[in-house]
């Protein structure tokens, strides 16, 4: 938020000095980054709350809601900037004082690079969806600032008419594409999308190493905020006592926790060879 505030101030000054549509687009994007970072902060704070009596699975999806809010803001900005770019192109407007816009864009790139490096560290530590969406915005800012510099140089120094609104339109399309990608990740989160196939295979590989597990059925996985959930049916020796089956479940949970720290697991033990009511037989082979 501090970086976004700094960039908003600098770009406001640059827009006033240049009248550039490309710079205005960069300002709009940065202003939305500020609002989006506020939304991300709210999402992360709420998602960090522990489970309670009315939210037994925690509050992790607050991050996905914050991400969707960010997506709406980016989309509105893209439409507004696109309309402004088309209008300037039709009017034949030119930019003034390109030096100020270029200097501000260079400073913005330096500040954004530092922020991106820090966000990458935080994402690696937490896996936060809200921060990941915020990170996507600021990564796009690098390209946007480079586009602003190119637009100003072409329009002011190389006298290429229409370069500034054309780059502004390109930035609008970039924003729309970023919103589309971010929306997909947030919707998957809200809809309890399964883990990636490679992660599921790793999970099954951990289970397969236990010599007493006879098979796995109906594995279901999802992610809520920074919390992972997994549940499955485990086929065990039909002659096991309840106490032995309980001991086996504890051992499986310990192995899963070692390989996937923090994951919440629900295991339903089934006797090997059981035929379910609809006639589907549990897998008798090893994972």
N, C-alpha and C positions, 0 to 999 in steps of 0.2 A: 504493500500500500504506500509506503514511503517513496519507493522508486516511481510508482505510478503518479503520485502527486508531483514529484519533481519534473517528470516528463510532461505532464499536462501543462504545468506552468511554462516550460520552455517552448512547447509547441503552440500554445496560445500566442505567445510573443512572435513566433515565427510565422504563423498564419496571418497575423496583423501586418507584418512587414512584407510578406510575399504575395498574399492573396491566392496562394497555390491550392488547387483542389486536391492534389496528391497529399500535400501537407495537412489539409483539412481532414482528409481520410485517415491519415496517421494519427491526428489529434483525436478524432472520433473513436478510433480503435483503442487508444491509450485511456481515454475517459471511460470507455466501457471496461477496460482492464481494471480500472480502479473500482468501479461498481462490482465487477465480477470477483475481485479479490475480497471485497467486503462480504459478498455472498459466500465465497469459499471459506472465509473465516467463520461465519455463522454456521455453515454446514459442518466444518471440522469440530467446532466447539460442541454442537449438539450431538454429532456422531460419537464423540468421545465419552458421552455419558454412559454409565453402566446400565444394564438391563434393569427394569423395574417391574412393578406389578401389572402395568398396562402395556409394557413393551418388553415382553419376555425374551425376545431375540435381539434386544439392544436397539440403538438408534442409528445404526450405520447408514441406512438409506437416506439420511439427511444430506449426505455428501452427493448422492445422485440427484436429489432435488435441487441442490445448489448448482450442480453442473447444468441441469436443464434450464435454470434461470439464466445462467451465463449464455447458453445457446440462444435463448430468445433475444437477449440483448445484442448479441453478435449479428443475428439475422436482421433485426431492425436496422442496425447500423449499416449493414451491407446494402439493403434496399435504399436507404437514404443517400448513401454515398454514390450509388449507381445513378440515381436520379440527378444528383448534383453534377456528376461528371458529364452526363449526356447534355444537360442544360448548358454547361460551360463550353462544351465542344460546339454546340449549335450557335452559341453567341460569339465564338472566336476569341474568348478571353485569354490574356497572357499574364505571366507572373512578373512580380517586381522584387528586387532585393534578394536574388537567389542565394547570395552569400550567407545570409542569416539562416535560411532554411537548411542549407548544406551543413553549416556549423552545428546547428541544433540536432540534425539527424546523426552526425558523427558522435556527438555526446550521448545521444539516446542509444546508439548501438553499444557503446562502451558500458553504460549503466545496465542495459538489458542483458549483455553477456554475463555480467557479474551476478545478476538475479537468477538467470537460467542455471548457472553453475550451482547456486545454493538450492534452488528448487529440485534439481536432479538428485542432490544429496538427500533431501527430505523425502522424495518419492522412493528412493532406494531403501530408506529406513522404515517408511510407514505404508507404502503402497496406496496412499490416499488418492481417491478418484477426483475429489474436488481440486486438490493441488495439481494433479496430472492435467486436468482441463485448463487450469490457470497457466500451467507450464506451456501448454499448446498455444495459448494466446500469445505469450511473450516470445516463443520461438518464431511465430509468424511475424512478430514485430521486427525481427531482424531483417526479414525479406522486405517488409513494408518500408523500413527506413532506407534500405538500399534502393528501393523503387523510387522513393521521394527524391533521393540524390540524383538518380538517373533522369527523372522527369525534369528537375530544375536545370540540370546541365544541358539537356537537349533543348528545352524551351528557351532558356536565357542565353546560352553561349553558342549553341549550334543552330539556333533559330529554326528549330523544327516545330512548325505550327501544329497544335493539337496534341503535343506530347504529354502535357500535364493532365488534361482530362482523360486521355487514353490510359495513362498509368493509374489515375484515380479509379477508372472503371475496372482495371485489372486488380487493384487492391480490393474493390468491392466483391469481385468474383472470388478472390482468395479468402476473404472473410466468410463468404457463403459456404465455401468448401470446408473451411475449418469448423463452422457450425455444424455441418452435416456429419463430419467425423466425430465430433464431440457428442452429438446427439445419439449416435449409434452406441457409443460406450455407456452413456448414462441410461439409455433405454434397456440395454442388456442387463445392467445392474438392477434396475427397478423390476425387471421381468424375471429375475432369478435365473439368468442364463448359466448354463453349466460351465464348469472350469474348462480351460483349453484342453484339447485332447491329449497333448503331451503331459500336462499336469495330472490328468486322470490316470494315464498309464503309469506314471511315477507312483501315484497313490496305490494302485493295484500291485505294483512291484513290491512295495513295502509289505503289503498284506501277504503276498505269495511266499515270503520268506519264513512264515511261521509254519512249522511242520504239522501242527494239529488242525490247521484250517483246511477244510475239504473243498471249499468253493465260495464264491461271492455272487450275490444276486441283487438286482435292483439298486445299484449304486446311484445316489443322487447327490449333487454338489451345487453350491451356490456361494456367493460372496455378498456381504452386507458391510459397506464401509471398508474398514481394514480387517474385518472379521470373516473367516472362512467357516463354512458349515459342510459336513458330509454325513450321509447316512446310508446304510446298506444292510442286507441280510447276509449272515454268515452261516454257511453249512458246516455242521460239526458232527462228531461221532454220535449216533443216536443213543449209545449206551452211557454217555456222559451224565453225571449227576448235575443238578442245578449248580452246586458249589463249584464243580469243575468247569462248567460252562462260564460261570461268572469269572473265575480265575483267567480263563482264556480271553474273555472280552477285555479284562483289565490289561492283559499283556499286549493285546492288539492296540488298545488305546495308547499305551506307553510307547510302542513302536511308532505309531502315527504322530504322536506329540514330538518325538525326537526328530522325525523327518519333516514334519509340517507344524512348527511351533505355533501355538495359539488356536489351532483349528478345533472347532467344537464337533464332536462325533456322537452319533446315535447308532448303536448296533443292535440288530434283532437276530438272535440265534435261531437257526432252524436245524432239525435233524437231517442229516444227509439222505438224499433219496426221496424226500417228501414231495408228493405231487400236489400242487396247489389246486384250489377249487375249480379254476378255469382250465386245468389240465396241463399247465406249463410246468415242466420239471426243473427243479433247481440244478444249476450246473454242478455235476459231480466232479469235474476235473479241477485241477489247481489253477485258479485265476488265469 
